[in-house]
C-alpha cells in the first residue's frame, strides 16, 4: 500500500504515524483544579485572571496521529506537531452514506480538485487500520520532541515517498488557505438557490433585496 515501516532507530519524519499518543481533553468551563482547599472545579477565566500556575486533573485518551512538522524541525525543535487520525466516516460526514466503489472514487478524488480538511489513509492491518481512515487537519497535537523520540515504538509506520508528496501538498494547502465567501458575486436567484443548500450564508450589503438589481432584466 502507501506505507513504509521504518526501524526504531530511524529519525522521526513528516508522515510518521504514531498509534496510542495521549490527547488531552480540556473544558474551559469545568477544570478540576487541585489546591490547598482540595480538588474543586474552576472556570478557566478565573484561573487565567489569577495568573498563577495551577495543578489540574485532565482526562486523556489514546489517539492515532501523524507528524506534520518539517523534517528539519523534527531534528531540532523542542516540540513536534501532529494531526489526529480518525475513521474516514467520522472525519468527513459525506462518507457515512458511501456504500460502493463508485461512491468512494467520487469522494476520494476530491483531493485533486478541492482544498479539503482531511487526507485519506487506506486500510492496512499492520497499522491497525481495519477501515478507511483520514488525517483531520483541524485537530492538532504537540508533543515534546525528546519524549516522542523515546517513544518511537509507538510509531507503526510512515507514508511512502509518493504518498508523502501528496501529503505535503495537501498539508500546505490547508494551512495557507484563506477564508472566503464564495457566494459574494451571486445575483438574487443564484443567492436564493445557494442558501437553499447552505442556509448559513449571509447576504452581503450589495445583495440585500433593496440593492439587488432585477436578475431577469440583466
N, C-alpha and C positions, 0 to 999 in steps of 0.2 A: 504494500500500500504506500502511503505517502510519509511513512515514519522511518526513523533510524533509531538504533538503540545503543547509545554511547556507553563506553566503560565508565566505571565510577570515577576514575581519575581525570576524565576529560573535563576541561573548564566549562563553566555554565555559559550557555549561549542563548541568544534570542531564538525563540521557538522551542526551547526545552519545556517539557510537560512534566509537572510535579503532581503527584497524587497524594492527598492527605495533608495539605498545608492548613494551618488554622486561619479561619476568618472570624473576626470579632464582630459581634452583633451589639450595636450601641443604640439606645433610645435616649434622645436628648431630653425627654420629659420624665424618664424614670431611670436614674442612675443609682445603683446600690452602693452607697459610699460607706466606708468604714473609718470612723474616727474615735476620739476619746469617749464619745457618747454611745459607741457601739454601732452596729450596722443600721442604716436607715436609707430611705430613698430621697434623692435630691433632684432638682431640675438643673440642667446644665447652665442655664442663665445665671443661677445663683452661684454655682461653682465658679463660673468664669468671672463674675463680678468680684468675688472674693480674691481672685488672683493667686490662690495658693495651690500647690500640688496636693492632690488627694489620692487616697487609696480606694479602689473600687473593685467590685466583683463583676466581671463582664462575661457573658456566655460566649463560648467558642464552638465552632463546628468545622469538621474537616471538609475541605473542598479540593477539587482539581483545578489547577491554574497553569497558565503558560507564560513564559518570560517574554516581556515586551521591551525591556531595556536594551539599548545598543550593546554590542559585544564589548566595546571599549569600556563602557560603564560597568559591565558585568565583571570586569577585571579590577577596577579601581574604586568605584563609588562605594559609599557607606551602605547604601540600600539598593535593592533590586526590585523593580516593579513587575507585576504580573497581572494578568486578567483572568477572571474566573472562567472555567469551562463547565457548561451545563448541558443537559439534554437539549437537542435541537428544538424539539417541540415546545420546550419551556422558554427558550430564547426568542424564537420567532413564532408568534401566535398563529400565523397563516399556516404553519406546518402541521398544526394539530389535525387538520382535516385531510391531509395528503395521504392517499392510500395506494397509489400506483406509480410505476416508473415515470409515466408522462408528467404527473404532478411534481415528482421530485426533480426531474430535469428542468421543469419550468422555474421552480423556486430556487434551485441551486445555481442556475446560470445567471441569476440576477447579479452575481458577483462581478460579472464583466461589464454591467451596464449601470448599476445603481450604487451609490455610496451607502452601504448598509452598516448596521451597528454590530454585525457579527461576522465570524469567519468559520466556515464549515470544516468539521473534522469527521471523517468517515469512521465507521466501527472498526475496532481492532482488539482482539481478545487479549493480546499481550499488554495493552494499556488498560484493559478492563472496560473498554468502550463496547458494550454489547449492543448499543443502538447508535444512531446518528447523534453527533454532538456538535457543539458550536462554542467558539470563544465569544464571550459577551464583553465587548469593548467598554460598556458602560459601568462595569464592576471591576475595580482595580484593587490590588493588594500591594503592600510594601513590606518587604522582609529584609532584615539585616543580611548584607552580602556574606559576611563571615559565617553567620549561623546557617544560611542556606547552603553554603559550600560544605559545611559539616553534615548536613542532612541530604547529601546527594543520593543516598539510597532511596529517597522519595521520588527521584527523577526516574520515570518509567520509559521515557522516550523523547524524541525530538522530531521536528519536521525535517524532511529531507531537503536537498538543495532546491528542487523545483518548487515544492510547497512553500519553502521559506521565502522565495522570491515573491510569490503571491501574497504571503502573509505580511511581508514588509510593506508592500504597496498598499494593501488594504488598511493596515495599521496607520500608515502615514496619511492616507486619505481621510480616515476617521478623525484623527486628532488635528488636522489642519483645516477641517471643514468650517464653514461659517454659517450662521443661521440665516435663513432667507424664507420669505413668504411667497411661495410660487404663484399665488393667486392674484398678485398685485396688478397685472395688466388686464384682468378679465373685464368684459362688459357685463351688463346686468344679467343676461340669460346664462352666460358662462359661469358667473359667480353663483347664481342660484343652483345650477347643476352641481358645481363643486361642493357647495355647502350641504347638498343632499347626501354626499358621501363623507364629508369632513365638516360636521356641524360646528366645530370649534373655530373655524376660520372666520375671523372678524373682518368686515369690510374696511378698507381704508377710507380716508376722508373723501377722496375723489370718487369713491364707489358708493357713497350714500345715495339714496334714491333721488334726492333733490339735485344732486350734482351729476348723476349719470345721464349721458345722452341716450336718446331712444335708439336701442340697438337695431330696430327694424329699419330705421332711416339711414343707418350707416352702411 
